[in-house]
Amino acid sequence: MAEVVSFRKDQSKAGDGALVIPQLSDGVLRLTLSNPPANALSIAVMETLIGELQSVAEDAAVRVVIIASTGNVFSAGHDLKELTAHRADEDGGEAFFEETFALAADLMLEITRLSKPVIAEIDGLATAAGCQLVASCDLAICTDTATFCTPGVNIGLFCSTPMVAVSRAAHRKQAMEMLLTGETIDASTAKDFGLVNRIVPKQYLTQVVAKYAEVIASKSPLTLKIGKEAFYRQLEMPIEDAYGYAAQVMVDNMLTADAEEGIGAFLSKRMPQWTGE
């Protein structure tokens, strides 16, 4: 049975009015966005998500994180009403706009830098910064009715920060198609573009994501940490540097107790016992 936990004492606390509902079960932390009707990424929601992710960074009890949502919208992105309200500020909202987009960048980087794999579970629309959130996760699994878009161009606000994550997940031409047209794409197109890994029927979504998380959680947590960090670091390197860096990572990985145990278990045809060392 899932154990409901809260790593922060503010709005992430499970219960009525919670913006993010955390549930921990068998090494898998499920963070459910609960900011109806659009699950907008307001300042409060982003701060809560960042707090949850930071709290589990060194928590051995958590091996995999799932980001899901309530309702029919995964996330509609930034809270436009919240942003618009600050146009009445003395600076026309500039300081608040800077805070909002910097915080969004911090959230996406927190996901990338987290030593544990993060899976997006998408049912419904993921738009603008919501699409950015999907693209920032390590894996993304959606229903066959899920949709995605970066529609900022339609309202005079190019999706420049979502572009960073989307252009690194999707192919370049497809990312530009989304950004320039602002049109919504279906789940099949999102998979073709590279935004999602798998498409499943709605009734099986949670089950399939849980199975992925279970499989990943059964691996050595140290190996996952080493591998995830190396994956994102080598992506930004010239190919020669990437091979040199990756080779050294493998040497260091080979010297760990978990690698010795894993190889020994494979050769002995037994299940490995991970120590995280």
N, C-alpha and C positions, 0 to 999 in steps of 0.2 A: 504493500500500500504506500502511495506517495506520502511523504512527510512534508507538510507545508512549513516553510522556514522563511525568515526574513533576516537579511544581513544588515539592513539599515533600519533605523527607528522612525523614519519619516514616511513618505508616500509610497514606498515600496512594500509597506506592511500589508500582509494579506488581510482582506476584509472589505467591507463597503467603502467605496471611494478610493480603493487602491489604484494607482496608475500602472503599476507593474506587479504582477502576482508571481512570486517565486515558489517553486515546488522542487524539492530534492528527493530523488529516489534512485537507489542503486548506482550512485556515482554520476547521475545525470541531473543537471539543474535546468529546469524548464522556467523560462522567464516569459510570462504572457502579458503582452501589451493590453491594457484595459483602460483606454481613454476614449470612450465612445463619443460620437458615432464614428469618427474617422481615425481613431488611434493616432492623432496628430503628434508629431515629435515636438511638443512644447519644451520650454526650458526645463520645467519640472520633470517631464518624462525622460528627457535626455540625461539630466543629472541623476535620476534614479537608476537608469540603466548603467551609467558609468559607475555609480557606487556599487551596484551589484557585481559588476564584472571585476572591479578592483578588489572587492572583498573576497572573491574566490580565487584570485590569482595564485595564491600560495596555499590554498586549501586542498589537502590531499583527498578529502572526501568528495570533491568535485572533479570529474574527469572529462566531461563533455557538457557543453551548454547548448540549449535549444532556445531560439527566440521565436515565439508564436504570437498569436493575437486572438482577441475575442471579436465577435461580430462578422460583418461581411466585407470589411476593409482591413487588409493587413496593416497598412499605414498610408495615410494621405500626405505624409511628409510634414514640413514645417507648418506650424499653426499660423495661418495667414491673418486670422483675426487678432492674434497676439502681436504679430509684427505690425499690422496696420494701426493698432491702438497707440503704438509708440511714435507714430508720425507727429503726434501732438507734443512730443518732448521738445525742449529748447533747441536741440541739435537736429530736429527733424527725424529722430530715431536712429541716427548713425551709430551711436554707442551700443544701443540694444541690438541692432542688426549685426554689428561686429561680434558681440557676445554670442548671439544665436549661431552664426555660421562657424565661429571658432569652436563652440561647444559641440556642434555636429561633427566637425573634423576630429575633435578629441574622442568622441564616441566611436567613430569608424576606426580610428587608429587603435583604440582600446581593444576592439574586436580583433584586429590584425595582430596586435602585440600580445594578446592573451596567450598563455602557454597551452591552453586547452582548446580543442577544436570547437567551433561554433557553427551550428546548423540553423538555417532559417527554415521555418515551416510556414508556407504561405497559402492561405485560403482567402481569396478575394483580391482586391486591387492593391497593388504596391506602386505608388506614384511619387515622383520627385524624390525627396529625401527618404521616403519609404522604399523606393526602388534602390536608392543608394545603400540603405541598410541591408537589403537583400544581397546586393553585389559585394558588400564588404564581408559577408559571412563566408566561412570556408566552404560550406556546402549549402545548397538550396534545393528544397523539395517542395513542390506545389501541387495543388489540385488541378484537374483538367479544366476548371472554370476560372482559374486565377488569371489576372491580367496585370500588365506592367506598362508604365510610361514615364517619360520625363517631359512634362507638358509646360514647363516654364515659359517657353517661347510663345505660347498662346496668350500669356498674360503680361508679356513685356519683360519677363524676368528669366533670362537664360539659365538653365539648370547647370551652372558652372561647378558647384561643389558636388552634386550627384555625378557629374561627368567624370570626376576623378576615379570613383569606384567603378562606374559602369564601363568606362573605356578600358579598364584593366580586367574586367570580367568578360565583356562581349568583344567580338571582333571589331576592329576600328571602323570599318564602313558601316556596320550595323549599329554601332554606338552613335555614330554621326546621324544615321537615319532617325533614330529615336530622338536625338537632341534637336535636330533641325525641323522635324515635322511635328513633334509633340504628340504624335498619334499613339493610341493604345495598341499594344500587341498582345496576342493571346499566349497561352501557356506553351503551345507547340512552337510558336515563333521564338519565344523567350528561350526555349531549350536549344533551338537551332542557333540562336545568337550567342549562346554560351552563358546566359544569366542563371539558368537553373540546371541541376543535375538530372532530376527525375520528375515525371508527372504521374500522379496517381489519382484514382477516383476519390472523391471527397470523403466517402465513408471509411477509406483505408489510410487517410493521410497521417493521422496521429500514430497509427500502428506501424506504418512503414518508417516514419521518422524515428520512432522509439527503437525499432530494430537496428537502424543505422547507428544510433547512439549507443545501443547495447554492444554492438560489434566493436565500435571504436573504443568504448570504455574498457573492453577486455584486453586491450593492448597495454604495453608498458607506458606508463605516464611520462617517464623520462624520455623515451624514444619519441613519443608524440610531441613533446616540448621541443626536442632537438630538431625534429623534422619540420615542424611548422615554422619555426624561426628561420631555418635554412631555406625553406621554400620561398618565403617572401623576400629574404635578403638577396638570393641569387637572381631573382627576377629583374632586379634593377642593375645587374652587372653585365658588362660585355661577356660574351660566351667564354673566352679564354679565362677571364677572372672567375667566372662562375664555376668552371670545372676545377680550378685550383682551390677555390673556397670549399666547394662541395667535397672534394677529396679529403681535405683536412677535417671537415665535419665527420666524414665516415671513419677516419682514423680515430678521432676522439670518441665517437660513438662505439667503435669496436672495443675500446678500452673500458667501457662501462660494465658493471656487474650484470645489468639486464641483458646486454648483448651476449655476454658469455653464457648466461643462463638460457636465453632464447635459442642460441645456436646449439647448445648442449641438449636442450629439450627436443629440438628438431631431430638431431642425430640419434637420440635415444628413443624417439617416437613416444614422447610423453608431453603432458601439458606443462608449459613454463610457469614458474612461480615468480612473479615480478616483485622487486623490492624498491624500485624507483631510484636505484643507485647505479 
